[in-house]
Amino acid sequence: MKYNEWLDLWLNKYVKISIKYKTYDYYKRIINTHIKPILGEYDLNDLTIEVLQDFVIDKLKHGNLLTGKPLANSSVINVTKIVKQSINQAFLFNISNINNSSKIKLPTVTSTKISAFEKQEQEVIEKYCLNNTKSNYIGIIICLYTGIRIGELLALTWDDIDFENKFMSISKTAYEIKQDNKLCIVVDTPKTKTSNRLIPLPNNIVKLLKHKQKQSTSKYVISTKSNKMVGTRSYQKTFERILNKLNLPYKNFHSLRHTFATRAIEFGMDIKTLSEILGHKNPSITLQRYTHSLTAHKIEVMNKFGKLLVIR
C-alpha cells in the first residue's frame, strides 16, 4: 500500500474518532502539506530509516513552506510525530512489514522564552482599554486578570459568569477552521480536562463585567455588532492594532496569559493555585514554564528576608 493511501485511511478511520476536530484539522493540514508531497508515493515497506531520516533533515534545512528556510525544531518534531504514529499503527495492523519509526533521530527542543508584558506596558494597555469606547476591549483586561486563552474568552457567555459568587466558569473554547475555503468558527470543549475550571474573579473585574452586561444585547461577553461570536483572528488583529496605537513592541495575544502568570507569581501566588487557574494538567508544567519568573521572585523574596540581618 502506498503511504499516502494509508495516511488517508489511518486519519479518517482510526484517528478522527478519538481526537478533537481542531486536532484532526491540524493533522490533515500537516499530512497534505508536509508529509504527502515528500513521502506519499513511497510504498509503506519502502519507508526505510534512510528515507525517514532524510525527510527530517529536509524539514530542518528548508521545511518552511512559505520561505523555504528551516522549519523550527519543535515544528519538525510535531510533523515527525504524525509520521511515527501512522507508521507504527500500520505495522501493528500488519499493513506494513517494517517499522522504523522508533529509529528516527530528532532535533532537541529549544525552550522558548516566555513573552510577558512589563508592569509599565501592562498599565499603558489597561489604561487605554478601560478609557476606550469600544466595549470589546474589556476582553484584554479579562485575560490580564484571569489568564484565560483567547478561544476561552471568545466562547464566554454571560451564563458563564456567576456574579453572586464572583466566579467565571470555563467550559468551552472557540477556534477557526477552513471549510470549503471559508473560515468557520467552531465551539468545542476546552484544550484538556483540567481546562474545565472555575476561576475566582477579582472585585474590580466583577464591576467591569456588570457594567458591560448592562450595555450588552448579546449572549456573548465579547461580540460583534450583530451580537455574534467574534473570530479569533479578528480579535488578534484588534489586539495588534492596540499595540501599534500605543507604540508597544509586538507580542502575540497569548502573552496576556503569560503576563497574568508572571504578575501572579510576583504577588506571591503559590504554584498549585496558579496551575489550577491556568488549567494546566499539573503544577510541574507551571513550574517549568515560568521558571524565569519564579527565579526573579525568589531573588526578591530572599533580598527581603536578608534585611532581617543586622550588620554591626
Secondary structure, 3 states (H helix, E strand, C coil): CEHHHHHHHHHHHHHHHHCCHHHHHHHHHHHHHHHHHHHCCCEHHHCCHHHHHHHHHHHHHHCCCCCCCCCCHHHHHHHHHHHHHHHHHHHHCCCCCCCCHHHCCCCCCCCCCCCCCCHHHHHHHHHHHHCCCCHHHHHHHHHHHHCCCHHHHHCCEHHHEECCCCEEEECCEEEEEEECCEEEEEEECCCCHHHCEEEECCHHHHHHHHHHHHHCCCCECCECCCCCECCHHHHHHHHHHHHHHCCCCCCCCCHHHHHHHHHHHHCCCCHHHHHHHHCCCCHHHHHHHCHHHHHHHHHHHHHHHHCCCCCC
